[in-house]
Amino acid sequence: MERRSTKNLVMAGLCIALSQVLSYVKVFEMPQGGSITAGSMVPIILFSLVYGFKDGFLAAIVYGLLQFVLGGTFSLHPLSIIIDYLLGFGVLGLAGIFGGKKNLTSALLGTFVACILRFVMLFLSGVLVWASYTPPGMAPWYYSLTYNGTYMIPETILTLVIVALIYSKVYDSMK
């Protein structure tokens, strides 16, 4: 593991904490988990875009673990913990693949890819872990697609808008 600077660690901690706080500001909440928040993915994605996908992935996993511990977990199923929390939040760090420069187009592409990958993780979890919640006569894949899409589509749009508005302003101060 490469050595991380004090600034990287402090910025990671601040972004994780801010994401956690923003996750409590819910615009809409689904009955079995998932919500539209005040942009809770933004700080982790910004950190990933500025510091790269390795540091971003680690910070995102820490955020996922914090969500698991503090977020009113609906399941202790090992597959749910891995897919919903470790991978589900960890993929936000992959936005950093498109980062490292003050280019808004790259930042938005990284943000979009990270949000889509998060949706894919939630979709897989819905099919593999949460299929028992599927209403009678409905396919688990369709239920997972619509259930998770109900909050992830607006959350993705909100995240993209916030990143578009603040990325160029915060990039230099975070670097």
Secondary structure, 3 states (H helix, E strand, C coil): CCCCCHHHHHHHHHHHHHHHHHHCCEEEECCCCCEEECCCCHHHHHHHHHHCHHHHHHHHHHHHHHHHHHCCCCCCCHHHHHHHHHHHHHHHHHHHHHCCCCCHHHHHHHHHHHHHHHHHHHHHHHHHCCHHHCCCCCCHHHHHHHHHHHHHHHHHHHHHHHHHHHHHHHHHHHC
